[in-house]
Amino acid sequence: MASSTVTSAQPERPPRPNLAFRRLRGKRSPAEFAAAVRRAAREIGERVSCDARYVGRVEAGEIRCPNYAYERVFLHMFPGRTLTDLGFAPRSSVRGRQARSTSESRGAGEPYDTRDTHDTHHLYETHDNNEESDVLRRAFMTSGATVAAASLGPLGLAFDAAAAGRPARRAGTGEAGALEEAVRRIRLLDDRHGADGLYRRAAAPLRTAYALLDAGASRQATADRLYTGAGELAISVGWLAHDSGRFDDARSHYAEALATARMNGDAGLEAHAFCNMAFLARDAGRPREAVRAAQAAQRAARPLGSARLMSLLALREAGGWAGLADRVGCEQALVRAQTFFERGPSDADPEWMSFYGEAEREGLEAQCWSTLGDWPRAARHARRAGDLQDPHFTRNLALYSAELADDLARGGRPDEAAGAGMRCLDLLGEVQSSRIHTMLAGTARVLLPHRRASGVSTFLDRHGALPRPA
């Protein structure tokens, strides 16, 4: 019984204050330092919800090791230092089974889980299922390295093999945190490398996520996190399918995320699912469905209070109107997107929107004008998108270059198109995206009659030598 398990837990070892981190804060207040952390996160394309309370927890030693997002931000803020230099415990000592001795029975979740939450259920959750917790963590937390290394097997198989034949046990905060981190790492890898090669490997953690949901959780707050995490993971896997040209698979994953959102009454997850469904419908040649899905997303998102989210959803709607050749409807949606965007970011902005800034807004507007056949205007926005894009988002840099090349080619400027195409080709060593390959192939066909124009022949030859995506 849960109650007997709780009473048998041993008292925790008192946390040790992190004096090194306190020294780094200097004369700044916790709130001022938290603001600096958020600024640093934006500089490298991360999104963290750091506030004075989080800073206080770090300095008090309650957070012994930050999650991966915070780690990247802190190392960016203090170059040349390690986590140990910042006063944190080594990651291995926080997360391994040996570190979760009876004197730290709660440590699997709290010292590593840095979500800012006031939920007191965390204090009473039990982690006596250490073996299964470790297996689940390996399935999720090693996913980034596994996906990036083509020589390794599919993700999540460690869980499938180890858990087979054993009764499922209820999940705790450690599993919820591992699931959330898996979503972050898949997004990070997609930002840098594109979807091809990631999709099939990311499907196994998704199966594990829904196995966690089926097993249940010991507390409602943890169950809510699992539902949201599984839904977000389904959307991430759906996007990998979408970007690699597997539209039917993407549609299935997005529908699964939408069902998960509605079962749990999660308006944020519902808005995200409809947002991606609108994007997919546009790309699949179903513009009216794109409009309706974007409008449904806006209805779900309106109470959430995020102007940036409403801006993105208005752009999704604009893309649908452009596909219907409705210039007036498209322009009206673009005006709404700009109006919402100018209200600026807020704490209500969802974590998954870290990609959406001025560059992405320009890129999506460029796509609208391109669909409407206004090539000069499309090229102008695509060029701005590339100029504004943070180099952290390598895939988007390649995407905007491909868009610019296509717009210039179709607008009768073959030499400039070839130059933009070459910049895109330079990035394809790091990026694998069927979407980008398809766009470049279309640009190459448009440029064929202009082979004698400056740079076009070089571009066509180099493009022709590309290995074809599987």
C-alpha positions as CSV (number, residue, x, y, z in Angstrom):
1,M,0.0,0.0,0.0
2,A,1.1,3.5,-0.7
3,S,0.8,4.7,2.9
4,S,3.0,1.9,4.3
5,T,5.6,2.7,1.6
6,V,5.6,6.4,2.5
7,T,6.1,5.7,6.2
8,S,8.9,3.4,5.6
9,A,11.0,6.0,3.8
10,Q,14.1,7.2,5.6
11,P,14.6,10.9,6.3
12,E,16.5,12.8,3.7
13,R,20.0,14.1,3.9
14,P,19.8,17.9,4.4
15,P,20.7,19.8,1.2
16,R,24.0,21.7,1.3
17,P,23.9,25.4,0.2
18,N,25.4,26.1,-3.2
19,L,27.8,28.8,-2.2
20,A,29.6,28.8,-5.6
21,F,26.4,29.7,-7.4
22,R,25.6,32.3,-4.8
23,R,29.0,34.0,-5.5
24,L,28.3,34.0,-9.2
25,R,25.1,35.9,-8.6
26,G,27.1,38.7,-7.0
27,K,25.2,41.8,-6.1
28,R,22.2,41.1,-8.3
29,S,18.9,40.2,-6.6
30,P,17.5,36.7,-7.3
31,A,14.9,38.3,-9.6
32,E,17.6,40.2,-11.5
33,F,19.7,37.1,-11.9
34,A,16.7,35.1,-13.0
35,A,16.1,37.7,-15.7
36,A,19.7,37.3,-16.8
37,V,19.2,33.5,-17.1
38,R,16.1,34.0,-19.3
39,R,18.0,36.4,-21.5
40,A,20.9,34.0,-21.8
41,A,18.5,31.2,-22.7
42,R,17.0,33.2,-25.5
43,E,20.5,33.9,-26.9
44,I,21.1,30.2,-27.5
45,G,17.5,29.3,-28.5
46,E,16.5,27.7,-25.2
47,R,13.4,28.5,-23.2
48,V,13.5,28.3,-19.4
49,S,11.0,29.6,-16.8
50,C,13.6,30.8,-14.4
51,D,12.4,33.0,-11.5
52,A,13.7,34.2,-8.1
53,R,12.2,31.1,-6.5
54,Y,14.2,28.8,-8.8
55,V,17.4,30.8,-8.0
56,G,16.7,30.4,-4.3
57,R,16.3,26.7,-4.6
58,V,19.6,26.3,-6.4
59,E,21.4,28.4,-3.8
60,A,19.8,26.5,-1.0
61,G,21.1,23.2,-2.5
62,E,17.6,21.8,-3.2
63,I,18.5,21.4,-6.9
64,R,21.7,19.4,-6.9
65,C,22.0,19.2,-10.7
66,P,20.0,21.2,-13.3
67,N,18.2,19.7,-16.2
68,Y,19.8,19.8,-19.7
69,A,18.2,23.0,-20.7
70,Y,19.4,24.9,-17.6
71,E,22.8,23.3,-18.0
72,R,23.2,24.6,-21.5
73,V,22.2,28.1,-20.3
74,F,24.5,28.2,-17.3
75,L,27.5,27.0,-19.3
76,H,26.7,29.7,-21.9
77,M,26.6,32.3,-19.1
78,F,29.8,31.2,-17.5
79,P,32.0,29.9,-20.4
80,G,35.0,27.7,-19.4
81,R,33.3,26.5,-16.2
82,T,31.8,23.0,-15.6
83,L,28.7,22.1,-13.6
84,T,31.0,21.3,-10.7
85,D,32.6,24.7,-10.9
86,L,29.0,26.2,-10.5
87,G,28.5,24.2,-7.3
88,F,26.4,21.4,-8.7
89,A,26.8,17.7,-8.1
90,P,28.0,15.5,-11.0
91,R,25.1,14.3,-13.0
92,S,26.0,10.6,-12.5
93,S,25.9,11.0,-8.7
94,V,22.4,12.5,-8.9
95,R,20.8,10.1,-11.3
96,G,22.2,6.6,-10.8
97,R,20.7,3.9,-8.7
98,Q,23.6,4.0,-6.2
99,A,22.8,7.6,-5.5
100,R,19.2,6.7,-4.7
101,S,20.0,5.0,-1.4
102,T,17.5,4.7,1.4
103,S,18.7,8.0,2.8
104,E,17.7,9.7,-0.5
105,S,14.6,7.8,-1.4
106,R,13.0,10.9,-2.9
107,G,16.1,11.9,-4.8
108,A,15.1,10.3,-8.1
109,G,12.7,13.1,-8.8
110,E,13.3,16.3,-6.9
111,P,17.1,17.1,-7.0
112,Y,17.1,16.6,-10.8
113,D,13.6,17.7,-11.6
114,T,13.8,21.5,-11.9
115,R,10.3,22.3,-12.8
116,D,9.0,25.1,-10.7
117,T,5.9,23.7,-9.1
118,H,4.1,24.2,-5.8
119,D,2.6,20.7,-5.8
120,T,3.2,19.2,-2.4
121,H,2.4,15.7,-3.8
122,H,6.1,15.5,-4.8
123,L,7.1,15.3,-1.1
124,Y,5.2,12.0,-0.6
125,E,5.7,10.1,-3.9
126,T,7.6,6.9,-3.5
127,H,10.5,5.7,-5.6
128,D,10.8,2.1,-4.5
129,N,10.5,1.0,-8.1
130,N,14.2,2.0,-8.7
131,E,14.9,-0.7,-11.3
132,E,12.0,0.2,-13.6
133,S,12.7,4.0,-13.1
134,D,16.3,3.5,-14.3
135,V,15.1,1.5,-17.3
136,L,12.6,4.2,-18.2
137,R,15.3,6.9,-17.8
138,R,17.6,5.1,-20.1
139,A,14.8,4.8,-22.7
140,F,14.2,8.6,-22.6
141,M,17.3,10.4,-21.2
142,T,19.8,8.7,-23.5
143,S,17.5,9.3,-26.5
144,G,19.4,12.4,-27.7
145,A,22.8,10.7,-28.0
146,T,21.2,7.5,-29.4
147,V,19.3,9.4,-32.1
148,A,22.3,11.4,-33.1
149,A,24.5,8.3,-33.5
150,A,23.4,6.4,-36.6
151,S,25.3,3.3,-35.5
152,L,23.1,2.7,-32.4
153,G,19.9,0.8,-32.4
154,P,16.4,2.2,-32.1
155,L,15.4,4.1,-29.0
156,G,13.5,2.6,-26.1
157,L,14.5,-1.0,-26.7
158,A,16.2,-1.2,-23.3
159,F,12.8,-0.5,-21.7
160,D,10.9,-3.0,-23.9
161,A,13.3,-5.8,-23.2
162,A,13.7,-5.2,-19.5
163,A,10.1,-4.5,-18.7
164,A,8.7,-7.5,-20.6
165,G,7.0,-10.0,-18.4
166,R,7.0,-7.8,-15.4
167,P,3.8,-6.2,-14.0
168,A,3.6,-2.4,-14.8
169,R,4.3,-0.1,-11.8
170,R,3.0,3.3,-11.3
171,A,5.1,6.2,-12.5
172,G,6.4,9.0,-10.4
173,T,8.0,12.4,-10.9
174,G,11.2,10.9,-12.2
175,E,9.5,9.2,-15.1
176,A,7.5,12.4,-15.8
177,G,10.7,14.4,-15.8
178,A,12.4,11.9,-18.1
179,L,9.5,12.1,-20.5
180,E,9.6,15.9,-20.6
181,E,13.4,15.8,-21.2
182,A,13.0,13.4,-24.1
183,V,10.6,15.9,-25.8
184,R,13.2,18.7,-25.3
185,R,16.1,16.7,-26.7
186,I,14.2,15.5,-29.8
187,R,13.2,19.1,-30.5
188,L,16.8,20.2,-30.0
189,L,18.1,17.5,-32.4
190,D,15.5,18.4,-35.0
191,D,16.5,22.1,-34.8
192,R,20.0,21.2,-35.5
193,H,19.8,18.3,-37.9
194,G,16.3,18.0,-39.3
195,A,13.9,15.1,-39.2
196,D,15.3,12.4,-41.5
197,G,17.0,9.7,-39.5
198,L,15.3,10.8,-36.3
199,Y,11.7,9.7,-37.0
200,R,12.0,5.9,-36.8
201,R,14.2,6.1,-33.7
202,A,11.8,8.5,-31.9
203,A,8.9,6.1,-32.2
204,A,10.1,3.8,-29.5
205,P,10.1,6.4,-26.7
206,L,6.6,7.3,-27.8
207,R,5.4,3.7,-27.2
208,T,7.1,3.8,-23.8
209,A,5.3,7.1,-23.0
210,Y,1.9,5.6,-23.6
211,A,2.9,2.5,-21.6
212,L,3.5,4.9,-18.7
213,L,0.1,6.3,-19.1
214,D,-1.5,2.9,-19.1
215,A,0.4,2.0,-15.9
216,G,-0.9,5.1,-14.2
217,A,0.6,7.4,-11.7
218,S,0.5,7.6,-7.9
219,R,-0.6,11.2,-7.8
220,Q,-2.9,13.3,-10.0
221,A,-0.3,16.0,-10.6
222,T,2.1,13.4,-11.9
223,A,-0.6,11.9,-14.1
224,D,-1.3,15.3,-15.6
225,R,2.4,15.7,-16.4
226,L,2.5,12.3,-18.0
227,Y,-0.5,13.1,-20.2
228,T,1.0,16.4,-21.3
229,G,4.4,14.9,-21.9
230,A,3.0,12.0,-23.9
231,G,0.9,14.3,-26.0
232,E,3.9,16.6,-26.6
233,L,6.0,13.7,-27.5
234,A,3.4,12.5,-30.0
235,I,3.4,15.9,-31.6
236,S,7.2,15.9,-31.8
237,V,7.2,12.5,-33.4
238,G,4.4,13.6,-35.7
239,W,6.5,16.6,-36.7
240,L,9.5,14.4,-37.5
241,A,7.2,12.3,-39.8
242,H,5.7,15.5,-41.3
243,D,9.1,17.1,-42.1
244,S,10.4,13.8,-43.6
245,G,7.4,13.5,-45.9
246,R,5.4,10.8,-44.1
247,F,2.2,12.7,-44.0
248,D,-0.1,9.8,-43.1
249,D,2.1,8.9,-40.1
250,A,2.2,12.6,-39.0
251,R,-1.6,12.8,-39.2
252,S,-2.0,9.7,-37.0
253,H,0.5,11.1,-34.4
254,Y,-1.2,14.5,-34.3
255,A,-4.6,12.9,-33.9
256,E,-3.2,10.8,-31.0
257,A,-1.9,14.0,-29.3
258,L,-5.3,15.7,-29.8
259,A,-7.1,12.7,-28.2
260,T,-4.7,12.8,-25.3
261,A,-5.3,16.5,-24.8
262,R,-9.0,16.2,-24.8
263,M,-9.0,13.2,-22.4
264,N,-7.0,15.3,-19.9
265,G,-8.7,18.6,-20.6
266,D,-5.4,20.2,-21.6
267,A,-6.2,23.3,-23.6
268,G,-2.5,24.1,-24.3
269,L,-1.8,20.6,-25.7
270,E,-5.0,20.8,-27.8
271,A,-3.9,24.1,-29.3
272,H,-0.5,22.7,-30.1
273,A,-2.0,19.6,-31.8
274,F,-4.4,21.7,-33.9
275,C,-1.5,24.1,-34.8
276,N,0.5,21.2,-36.2
277,M,-2.5,19.7,-37.9
278,A,-3.1,23.0,-39.7
279,F,0.5,23.1,-40.9
280,L,0.2,19.5,-42.1
281,A,-3.1,20.1,-43.9
282,R,-1.5,23.0,-45.7
283,D,1.5,21.0,-46.8
284,A,-0.7,18.0,-47.8
285,G,-2.8,20.2,-50.2
286,R,-5.9,20.5,-47.9
287,P,-6.0,24.3,-47.4
288,R,-9.6,24.5,-46.1
289,E,-8.8,21.9,-43.5
290,A,-5.7,24.0,-42.6
291,V,-8.0,27.1,-42.0
292,R,-10.4,25.2,-39.8
293,A,-7.7,23.5,-37.8
294,A,-6.0,26.8,-37.2
295,Q,-9.2,28.4,-36.1
296,A,-9.9,25.5,-33.7
297,A,-6.4,26.0,-32.3
298,Q,-7.1,29.7,-31.7
299,R,-10.3,28.9,-29.8
300,A,-8.4,26.5,-27.6
301,A,-5.5,28.9,-27.1
302,R,-7.5,32.1,-26.4
303,P,-7.9,31.6,-22.6
304,L,-4.2,30.7,-22.2
305,G,-3.0,34.4,-22.4
306,S,-0.1,33.9,-24.9
307,A,0.0,36.6,-27.6
308,R,2.9,34.9,-29.3
309,L,0.9,31.6,-29.5
310,M,-2.0,33.5,-31.0
311,S,0.3,35.1,-33.5
312,L,1.7,31.7,-34.7
313,L,-1.9,30.3,-35.0
314,A,-2.9,33.3,-37.1
315,L,0.0,32.6,-39.4
316,R,-1.2,29.0,-39.7
317,E,-4.6,30.3,-40.7
318,A,-3.0,32.7,-43.2
319,G,-1.2,29.7,-44.8
320,G,-4.6,28.0,-45.3
321,W,-6.2,31.1,-46.8
322,A,-3.2,31.4,-49.2
323,G,-3.7,27.8,-50.3
324,L,-7.3,28.7,-51.1
325,A,-6.0,31.7,-53.2
326,D,-7.9,34.0,-50.8
327,R,-5.6,37.0,-50.7
328,V,-7.9,39.1,-48.5
329,G,-8.4,36.3,-45.9
330,C,-4.6,35.8,-45.9
331,E,-3.8,39.4,-45.4
332,Q,-6.3,39.8,-42.6
333,A,-4.7,36.8,-40.8
334,L,-1.2,38.2,-41.4
335,V,-2.2,41.5,-39.8
336,R,-3.6,39.7,-36.7
337,A,-0.4,37.7,-36.5
338,Q,1.7,40.9,-36.6
339,T,-0.5,42.6,-34.0
340,F,-0.2,39.7,-31.6
341,F,3.5,39.3,-32.2
342,E,4.2,43.0,-31.3
343,R,2.7,42.4,-27.9
344,G,5.9,40.6,-27.1
345,P,6.8,37.4,-25.2
346,S,5.2,36.5,-21.8
347,D,5.4,33.9,-19.1
348,A,2.3,32.3,-20.7
349,D,4.2,31.3,-23.9
350,P,4.5,27.5,-24.1
351,E,7.9,26.0,-23.9
352,W,7.6,24.3,-27.3
353,M,7.4,27.8,-29.0
354,S,11.1,28.5,-28.5
355,F,11.5,28.4,-32.3
356,Y,9.0,31.2,-32.9
357,G,10.6,34.5,-33.1
358,E,10.9,37.3,-35.7
359,A,12.8,35.0,-38.1
360,E,10.1,32.3,-38.1
361,R,7.4,34.9,-38.4
362,E,9.1,36.3,-41.5
363,G,9.6,32.8,-42.9
364,L,6.0,31.8,-42.5
365,E,4.8,35.1,-44.1
366,A,7.2,34.4,-47.0
367,Q,5.5,31.0,-47.5
368,C,2.1,32.7,-47.7
369,W,3.3,35.2,-50.4
370,S,5.0,32.4,-52.3
371,T,1.8,30.3,-52.3
372,L,-0.1,33.4,-53.6
373,G,2.6,33.8,-56.4
374,D,3.9,37.1,-55.2
375,W,7.6,36.1,-55.7
376,P,9.3,39.5,-55.0
377,R,7.4,39.9,-51.7
378,A,8.0,36.3,-50.7
379,A,11.8,36.7,-51.5
380,R,12.0,39.8,-49.4
381,H,10.5,38.1,-46.3
382,A,12.5,34.9,-46.8
383,R,15.7,37.0,-47.0
384,R,14.8,38.7,-43.7
385,A,14.1,35.4,-42.1
386,G,17.6,34.1,-42.9
387,D,19.2,37.3,-41.7
388,L,17.4,37.2,-38.4
389,Q,17.7,33.5,-37.7
390,D,19.8,32.4,-34.7
391,P,22.6,30.1,-36.0
392,H,21.6,27.6,-33.3
393,F,18.6,26.6,-35.5
394,T,20.6,25.1,-38.3
395,R,17.6,23.4,-39.9
396,N,15.7,26.7,-40.1
397,L,18.7,28.5,-41.7
398,A,18.7,25.8,-44.4
399,L,15.0,26.1,-44.8
400,Y,15.0,29.8,-45.2
401,S,17.8,29.6,-47.7
402,A,15.9,27.0,-49.7
403,E,12.8,29.2,-49.6
404,L,14.7,32.2,-50.8
405,A,16.3,30.3,-53.6
406,D,12.9,29.1,-54.9
407,D,11.3,32.5,-54.6
408,L,14.2,34.1,-56.5
409,A,14.2,31.5,-59.2
410,R,10.5,31.7,-59.8
411,G,10.7,35.5,-59.7
412,G,13.2,35.6,-62.6
413,R,16.4,36.1,-60.7
414,P,18.4,32.9,-61.4
415,D,21.9,34.1,-60.4
416,E,20.7,35.2,-57.0
417,A,18.7,32.0,-56.7
418,A,21.8,30.0,-57.3
419,G,23.7,31.8,-54.6
420,A,20.9,31.2,-52.1
421,G,20.8,27.6,-53.2
422,M,24.5,27.2,-52.6
423,R,24.2,28.5,-49.1
424,C,21.5,25.9,-48.4
425,L,23.7,23.1,-49.9
426,D,26.5,24.2,-47.5
427,L,24.2,23.4,-44.6
428,L,23.0,20.0,-45.8
429,G,26.0,18.2,-44.3
430,E,24.4,19.0,-40.9
431,V,20.7,18.9,-41.8
432,Q,18.7,16.0,-43.1
433,S,15.2,17.1,-44.1
434,S,13.1,15.7,-47.0
435,R,11.2,19.0,-47.0
436,I,14.3,21.0,-47.8
437,H,15.5,18.4,-50.4
438,T,12.1,18.6,-52.1
439,M,12.3,22.4,-52.2
440,L,15.8,22.4,-53.7
441,A,14.7,19.9,-56.3
442,G,11.9,22.2,-57.4
443,T,14.3,25.1,-57.6
444,A,16.7,23.1,-59.7
445,R,14.0,22.3,-62.2
446,V,13.1,26.0,-62.5
447,L,16.8,26.9,-63.0
448,L,17.5,24.3,-65.7
449,P,16.7,26.6,-68.6
450,H,19.0,29.3,-67.0
451,R,22.1,27.1,-66.8
452,R,24.3,29.8,-68.5
453,A,23.4,32.4,-65.9
454,S,26.1,33.2,-63.3
455,G,26.5,30.5,-60.7
456,V,23.5,28.4,-61.9
457,S,25.6,25.7,-63.6
458,T,27.7,25.2,-60.4
459,F,24.5,25.0,-58.3
460,L,22.9,22.5,-60.6
461,D,26.0,20.3,-60.7
462,R,26.4,20.3,-57.0
463,H,22.7,19.7,-56.4
464,G,22.8,16.8,-58.9
465,A,25.6,15.2,-57.0
466,L,23.6,15.1,-53.7
467,P,22.6,11.6,-52.5
468,R,18.9,11.2,-52.8
469,P,17.0,11.0,-49.4
470,A,15.8,7.5,-48.6
